[in-house]
């Protein structure tokens, strides 16, 4: 049986526990006691708050990094004695010059602030879309014959116009690549595009440069969608000249070249007929899908056959002028100029590929002419180059012939009608300079070719800067009268007659003349950029890297 509960004890009547018992010496509630005094120590004790020095490092290699070194917080590893170069990019300079200046600077030395006001807008176009647009435009430029540096400048200009600062374009002969890295901690975005087809259409090239100029305009009113639409229109545009006009232009070009070398009206007609037949055979091979090597080989055979036919008929004409005139339209002058230009600007892989392409075309021409000449030798055709080596001086006829040659060459390059006139005049001036040095004054042909092609490059670059477009339409056709057609034919003829020493000497002369054309054109363009700076530009574009031989 449970015991009855007693009455509860009041809280104040409860006996305190042992740890709750208070003494008269206890501190009142709420009062913080003072800390105990520190024990006496040595006078050499480090005061509180002072960080002691680290112990000395053990002896080791002099090249070992100190223990206090931090790669994250370290300063730049190298600073030039002359300081870091400052890029000065005046807005009134052509966009090609501004982009070349930036491309020749390291990424860390380039201006970070873009030139457009809305480049930092977060609602701008996506990175893959801008990279794809730059690759498509670069493909058209490279396929049209532009140099690698100009293609890189165009691709970099597009990316920078749409707010992508840290971009690195790379151009080779068949591959375009561009990489964008927003910052050092972000993953890079890379896009590639392969150039599989090449075609010469300078009207399309001029339209692409107009699109580039509008994209790089200060107003920046061309959106990526508008750029894509205009690019599609450029691709769909038909060539300005039909096929029969191109075939006729090839014939007139060969006739003008034969007249330039001393031929008369009959030689003009025969050379034109041979070039027309060669052009039609080349078109037939192209339609069957044969490579360009065989197209050049077939195109070189009819002019050589016409010259052999004149020799067998004992016609009182100049067979060498007929054959040489037919070769003028086949020599790849622009590809050679682009190859040397890429080499001089540091794009050695692209330059090597272009030179190899030129070598293949040159071999195709040689094989085509040699095939016909070997047959002619079997029929005892008297092809003697000694009588044709004498220079012929007919100033008025030759000047007119050189201008006709340049005009027809411009038509073959599909140039717009607005550029044909300047290219014709530029070529006429080039021939006057060449003939004055090589024929009238009896000077070196190589020196005369370099001087004339230098003026072609200078005038062409100045005109391109004035029109804010490519210099190719003003340069390529103008070097037509300077192409080494005669030296090529004489070398091939000597080889066919088993005069190997004379033949290879003449072919070496043709190669020297071709290199003189390429270097002269490039030097003329560089002089135009050197002396025609925009107002406000305190420094020119940076030069290519100097290796000093090591």
MINU-538184 format. One record per residue: x, y negated, z of N, C-alpha, C in turn. Coordinates in steps of 0.05 Angstrom, whole numbers, plus 5000, padded with zeros to 4 digits. Atoms other than C-alpha are relative to their C-alpha. Example, Ala and Ser with C-alpha at 12.3 -4.5 7.8 and 13.67 -1.06 7.14 Angstrom:
<nodes>
501850245000524650905156501849765000
498450244999527350215143498549785014
</nodes>
This chain:
<nodes>
501750245000500050005000501849755000
498350245004503049334977499749815023
500150204979504948825028498949744989
501150265009501348165024502249804996
497950215006505247604993499749775019
500050234982507247045039499949744985
500150275013506946305025502749944987
497650085014511946014974501549795016
498350204987517945634999500349754983
499650265015518644904980502849994988
497350015012524444734934502049885018
498050134983527644284985500750175024
499449834978527244825038501750244992
498449775008531045324994502949965007
497250024992538145465018501749994975
498350025025543245244966501950235000
498049795004547845754936502749895007
497450084991555145754952501349804981
498850185019557245414886498549744998
501550255001551944884894500349835025
499650154975554044684963501849764995
498550255004556643974965501549935025
498350094978562043675007499949705000
500050294997562742975032502349884983
497850105017569042924990499550034970
500749975029565443094924499449734987
500550245015565042564870497049974995
502950055006558242244860499450084971
500849925027554342474800500249774980
499750215021556042094735502749885000
497450124999563141894755502050204989
498049835013568742174710502649985015
497450014985575042364747502349914982
497650085015581642074725501750254994
498349775007586342544688502450015019
497749984982592042814730502449884987
497650125011598642474722501750204985
498349835016603342754669502550085016
497549924986609143144696502449854989
497550145008615742804694501650184982
498449855019619843024634502549854993
497550125009626142854596499449744985
500350265014627242164568500150044970
499849955029628342494499497550134989
502449885010621342764493498749824979
501350165022617842534428497449895010
502550124991612342044445497650124985
502449895012605242244431499349844975
500750135025603042094359502249984979
497850015018609942114328500650284990
499649755013611042674277503050065000
497149945000617843014288501050054972
498749955026622543064228500250304996
499849715005622743744193502950085005
497349904996628744174208501649994974
498350015024634544124160499850254983
500249775018634144564098502650165000
497649835002638845144092501549944974
498450055024644445064043499250204978
500849845022642645313974500949874974
499350115026642845143900499349704999
500550295003643144403881497549964982
502250035018637644533830497350105013
502549914987632544813881498449765008
501850224993626444383893499949975030
500250044971626044073964497450125010
502449884989621044384011497749805002
502150204999617243724014499049924973
500950075027616343693938497350114994
502749915008609243733912499749934970
500450055029608143823837497549844994
502550145005601143543844500349705004
499750284994603342883873502649884989
497450095010609942823834499649794979
500250195022611242233787500550134974
499449885026612042333712502950094999
497349885000618042753696502049834985
498150155016621042283645498749744991
500950265009620341543629502249894982
497950115018624041243569501249755012
498750244990629040703584498749744990
501450235012625140233539497149985009
502850014990618540383574498250154982
502149865015612140683548499049814978
500950185021610140393480497049945003
502750104998603839983479498849994972
501349995026599040113421498349744997
501650245006596339463391498450054975
501749935022590539603346498049774994
501950225007587338973316497650114986
502549905011580139083297499749924970
500350085027580938723231502050154981
498249835017586239223206498350224988
501449775011583939783160500050245019
500249784981581540393198502250214995
497949805005586740833163502549935015
497650084986592440423192499750035030
500449974971589440413262500050295008
500049724993588241163262502750134997
497249905002595241313236501749925023
498550104977598040883291499550175025
500749844977594341283344500850294997
499249725003595841963314502950045004
497149974996603241823317500949935028
499450044972602841673391499350255015
500949784983602642203445497249955012
502750034990595842333476499949825024
500050174976597842003542500549714994
499550285006599941363507497949874983
502150125016593641263466498149845017
502050164984588640733488497650185007
502249844990583341063531497349884993
502650135005577840553520499550014970
500649995029574540693453499349734989
500550255014573440153402497049934998
502950055002565840223402498949965027
501250074974561439953456498450225012
501749804989557040553462501350285001
498649755000562441083463499750155026
500349874974561441223537497150055007
502849954995553941293530499650315003
500349724995552041963561497950124982
502149895018546142033512501050014972
498950005027550842033452499850284988
500149745014551642603402501650215014
498749784987553843283425502850044987
497249965009561243473419500150194977
499849825024560344073372499049884975
501150125025556243663324501949804988
498050195009561443113320502450144988
497749855010567043613311499350134973
500849875025563143973256499949794977
500150215020561943313220502849924990
497350075007569243133222501350224983
498949795016571143813195498950014971
501250005026566243773137501149774982
498950235015568843083116502950054994
497249935005576043313124500350214978
499849795022574643913079499749874973
500350145026572243453023502549854993
497650165005578343013030502350184992
497749835006583343583031499650154973
500549875025579943942973500249814976
499850205021580043292933502949914995
497250075006587643232938501349815020
498850194981588742772998502250125015
497849914984595042823039499050085028
500749904974594943173106499749785021
500150224980596242533146497449844996
502550155005590342173112497650165010
502249834991585742763127499850005031
500050014971587842773200499049735010
501050264992586742023205497049974997
502950025004579742083177498550165021
501449844979577842653225500249875027
499750144975580642273284498249755002
501650245000576941643264497050075005
502849924996570242013262499550065029
500449924972571142313331500149755018
499850234983573341653361497749814997
502350185004567541273330497650105016
502349894985562641733365500750065029
499450004972566141683432501850235010
498249794992570842283433502949914998
497450114999577542013455502250204997
497749814998581942613471499650224979
500349815022581742953403502750044986
497549945014587343293366499350154974
500549865026586143453291502650134990
497849865012590643943256499250094971
500649955028591044013180502250174988
498249855016594444553140498850024972
500849995028593744743067497250124996
502649865003587645193076498350005025
501549994975585445093149499949735013
500550244984582544503187499250085028
500649944973582244503262499949745016
500150244983580343993315499250105028
500449934972580344043391499349755016
500850224982576943593442500050105028
499849944972578543613516499249755016
500950244987574443123558501949905021
498150084980579443123615501950235005
498049794995585343523642498850245015
501249784985580743953685497750144985
502249885016575444103632501150194979
499249815021575744673582499949864973
500050125027577544453511497950144982
501849905021572644543453501449984974
498549985025575744763387498250104978
501549925024572644823318501950024976
498349955024575745083253498350014975
501349985025574045063180502150074978
498249915021577245403120499349874973
500450125026578145053053500650214979
499749785020576945572999499949914972
500250105028575345162937501049724999
498850275004578944562910499049904973
500850125025576644092856500649705000
499350295003578643412829497649844992
502250185006573042912832500449755017
499450254985575242212852497649835005
502550144994568241942848498850105026
500949894975566242412904501949915023
498050094980572642222941499449715009
500650284993570841482937497549985016
502550014984563841622964500650095029
499349924972566841993024501449785015
498750224987571341403038498149775007
502050204994565440933035498450095025
501349904975561941373087501749975024
498150044977568141353131500149715008
499950294993568340593126497549925015
502550074986561040543147500050125028
500049884973562141023206501949845018
498050154984568240613229499449705001
500650284999564839943220499549915028
500550104973564339493282497150035009
502849984993556739523280499350295009
500449724992557040283285497050084998
502849945003550140383256499450274987
500449745013551141063223499950225022
500349784981548441613267501050264988
499149755012550842333259497950124981
502149895018544142523227500249854973
499750155025545041963176502550084985
497549915013552242173163499750274987
500549745012549942893151498449974974
501750035024544642653102501649894977
498450125022549542223062502150204991
498149805008554642793063498850214982
501449815017549543263033499549884972
500350135026548042752978502649994985
497450015013555442692963500650274988
499549745010555943442955498350074976
501949935021549843482910500449834975
499750185023552042912864501550154977
498749885023553843132794502449834992
497750145010560342952760499249774982
500850235017560242272724500350054971
499649955029562542572658499350294994
500749725007559743182622502550154989
497749835008564143762598501149924973
499050065026564643542526501749745000
498450244998567242862547502850075012
497549924988572643192590501850144979
498449865021574743642531501149804980
499050205018575143042485502249835013
498050164987579142652537502650165001
497549845000584143232542501449994973
498850025027585143202466501249734995
498950265004586042452465502549955017
497650024983590942492523502450134987
497849875014595242992485500949844976
499250155024595042572422501449745008
498650244991596941942460502850065010
497349934990602742302494501950074976
498349955023605342552426500749754986
499350255012604941852398502049855017
498150134981608641602460502950104995
497449885005614342072441501049984971
499150055027614841842369498350114978
501749895021609242192332498349794986
501850175016604741892279497150095002
502949935000597341952263499550304997
500549715004597842672238500950165025
499149874975601742882300497949965021
502150064980596342542342497750204996
502349825005590942962308500650295007
499349724995594643622312500350055030
499749974971596543522385497349995014
502750014988589343332402498550264996
501449755006586743962368501150235017
498849794983591644412406499149975029
500850044972589744092473497150075003
502949934998582244172458499750315001
500249714999583244912443501050115026
499149914975587345002505498149955023
502050064979582144662548497650184999
502349825002576545092521500750285009
499249734991580545732533500250005031
499850014971581945502604497250015013
502749994989574545372616498850284998
500949725003573046072589501150185021
498849844979577946382637498849935028
501150094974575145972695497250125003
502749894998568046212678500150305005
499849714995570546932681501250065027
498949964973573446822750502950065002
497149964999580846862732501349795017
498650204984585746512779501149784983
499050245014588545832762502650054986
497549945013595246132744499550084971
500649915027592246482683498649784984
501250225014588245862666502149814989
497950175010594545442661501650154978
498449855020598146002622498649994973
501549995025592646042570499849724988
500350275010591845282565502649904987
497550095011599245202549500750134973
499349865024599245682490499049874974
500850135026595045312436501749774992
498250225010599344672436502750114990
497549885010605645102429499550144973
500649875026602345502373499749794978
500250215020600644852337502749904991
497350095007607844622340501550214984
498749785015610345302315498850014972
501350005026605245272258501149784982
498950215015607844602236502950064990
497349935008614944872235500050214978
500249795021613045482194499049894974
501050135025609345042144502049804989
498050195009615544602138498849724996
501250265001611343992150501949795011
498250214992615143342157498849855024
501150124975612443222227501950075023
498349964976615143272298498650225017
501249784985613243962326500449975030
499550034972616543802392498149805013
501950194989612043192401497250125004
502649864998605943632389499950175025
500049824977608044142441500249855026
499650164975610343622492497449865007
502550144994603843232485497950185012
501949824988599743842501500750085028
499349934973603643952565499449785020
500450224982602243272594497650035018
502549974984595243442616500150245019
499849764983597644092649501849975024
498150034978603343852693498549905025
501550084975600543812765501449775014
498650234988603043112781499049935027
501150094974598242952838500750215022
499349804980599643612873502949975009
497250054993607043462870500449765018
499950244984606142762897499050055029
501149944974601843022954501950185016
498249834986606943562971502449845011
497750164990612743072976499049815022
501150184980608342583015499650155027
500449854975606543123066502750075013
497449944989613843313073501349755013
498850244989616042593084498649915026
501450084976610742483137500050215022
499749814979612543113176498250254999
501749775003607343623152501350214983
498249825016612344143130498650254991
501549755008607644743128498349944976
501750075022602744393083501649924976
498250075022608344103041501150254986
498949765012611344793031497850154984
502249865015604545083010499449854974
500650165024603344512961502350044979
497749965018610344592931499950284987
500349735011609145342923497850004979
502150015020602645192887501049864975
498950135023606244702841501950184984
498249825012611545222828498550224984
501549805015606345742808498849884974
501150135024602945252760502249954979
497850065018609645052731501050264986
499249755012611545782720498050094980
502149925019604845912687500349844973
499650155025606145342637502450104985
497649905012613145602624499550274986
500549745011610746312612498249974975
501750045023605246072565501549904976
498450125023609945652522502150204991
498049805008615346192524498950224984
501349785015610546722500499749934970
500350095028609146312437502749964987
497450065012616346102426501550254994
498749755006618846812430498950124973
501249905025613947002375501149834977
499050185021616346392335502850074992
497349935005623546602342500150254983
500049765016621847282313499349954971
500750085027618946932252502049794988
497950185010625346512244499049714999
500950284999621845862263502349835009
497850184994627045302264499149785019
500750204980625444952328502649895012
497550124991631344492340499549755016
500650234984630844012398502049774997
497950215001637143612378498949754987
501050245013633343142332497849865015
502250124985627843012382501049865025
499050124975632442782439500549714997
499450295004633642102407497649845010
502250174991629441572443498949834977
501350165021624441222398499049745013
500850264988623240482411498049864982
502350135014616440242387498349875022
501250114975614339762443496949984999
502950045000607239582421498550264999
501449745002605240282399500250165025
499749844976608140602461498549895023
501550114978604940112508497050074997
502849935005598140222476499550305005
500349724995599240972477500050075029
499949944972601140972550497449925014
502550094988594840582568497750194993
502149805008590441062528500450265015
499549764984593841642563499049975028
500950044972592341342631496950005001
502950015000585041202613498850284997
501149735003583741912589500750185024
499349854976587442192649498149935023
501950084979582841792695497350134995
502549865006576842092659500150305008
499749724992579542792670499950035030
500149994971580142632744497349925011
502750074992572742442746499949745016
500150254986574141732768497649834992
502250195006568741202771501049804979
499350185021568640712714501349745010
498950244988570440142761503050025005
497149964994577340442775501650074975
498549925023579140662705501749774989
498650235012581139962682502649945015
497550064985586039842739502050224997
498149785004589140532732501349984972
498950035027590040392657502149785000
498050224999593539722670502450075017
497849914983597740022726501950194985
498449825016600140572679501549854978
498750155021601740072624502549855011
497750144987606139662672502250205007
498049804993609540302695501650084975
498549925024611340492623501949774991
498350235008614039792609502650005017
497749994982618639842670501850234992
498449775007620940542651501549964974
498750035026622240382578502149785000
498050224998626039742596502650115012
497549904987630940132640501250244984
499049765012631440802605500549984970
499850015029630540632531501549754991
498750245009632339902521502849965012
497550054986637839842573501850265000
498449755000640140572565500850105028
499449924973639840702640499250295005
500749734992638541332679497050044999
502849945001631841662666498850045028
501049954973631241882738499649745016
500350254986632541182765497749834988
502250145012627640882715497350115008
502549874992622341392734499449925029
500550074972623241242809499149715002
500850284998622840492798497149954990
502750035011616540542754497950125019
502049884982613041022801499849855027
500250164976614840582860498149774997
501950225005611040002828497250114998
502749885001605240472814498950055028
500949964972604940672888499549745014
500450254987605639952911497449874991
502450135010600139672866497550165008
502349834993595640272879499349975030
500650034971596340202955498849735006
501150264995595039462953497049984991
502850005009588739572912498250165018
501649834982586440122958499449855026
500550154975587339673019497949784995
502050215006583339122984497250124998
502649885004577739602967499250185024
500549834977578239993034499250284991
500549745010578540652997502650154997
497649845005583441192976501749884978
498250105021589541022934500250204976
499749815021588941652892498949914973
501050095026584441362837501749794986
498450215011589340792827502950094994
497249915002595741212828500350244982
499649745014594641912799500049974970
500150035029592641712729502249824990
497950195009597841152726502750134997
497449875003603641642733500050194976
500149825023601442022671502249964980
497950035020606341702622502850075011
497349944989612141862670500450295005
499749714995610942612675502150124982
497749895015616843032652499250224980
500949805020613543372593502350074980
497849955019619543302546502150185012
497949844987624643582595499050295004
501149734996620044172610500050154973
500149865026619144342536502850084990
497349955009626444282519501450225016
498949784984628344732577498950274992
501249755008623445262557500950094972
499049935027625645222484502850115001
497349904998632945312503500150285011
500149734989631245922545499150204979
501049825022627346212486502150064979
497849975019633446112441502550125014
497949864985637846472494502249805008
498150204989641345822515499349955029
500950014972640445942589501149765015
498950224986645245422614498649734993
501450245008642144872573497149995009
502849994992635145112589499649945030
500350054971636045122665500949715007
499350284996639544442661497749824994
502350175007633544142626497850045020
502149964980628744462675500749875027
499250144976632844192733499649704997
500550295005632343502701497049945003
502950044997624743592697499250005030
500550004971624643772771500949745013
499050254989628843152787498249774993
501950225008624142702748497450035016
502449964984618143012784500349905028
499550094972621242892852500449695001
499850305001623042172831497349874999
502750115001615742052814498750025028
501349974974613342332881501249825021
498850174980618441962923499549714995
500650285006617341312886497249925007
502850064992609841342895499749975030
500250024971610541482969501449765011
498550234990615740942979498549744994
501650235006611340432943497749965019
502250024981605540602989501049925027
498950084974609940543051500849715001
499350295001612439863029497549835002
502450164998605339623020499049995029
500850004972603639833091501949855018
498050144983610139533118499749704999
500050295003609338833090497249885000
502750105001601738773087498650075026
501349954974600038783162497549835003
502350164994593438543187500649785020
499550214980593137893226499550105028
500249924972594338003300501550265006
498549754996598338643290502949935007
497350074991604838563330502050224994
498149785006607739233312498750184980
501049825020607139713255499550285012
500649734990605140433261502650145007
497649864991610040893296501050184978
498849835021614941263252499850295008
499949714994615342013247502350065019
498049934981619442363299502750044987
497349975010626942323288501450225015
498649774987630842953301503149955001
497150065001637842653286501750254994
498549775009639843313256500150235020
499949784981638843743318497350035014
</nodes>
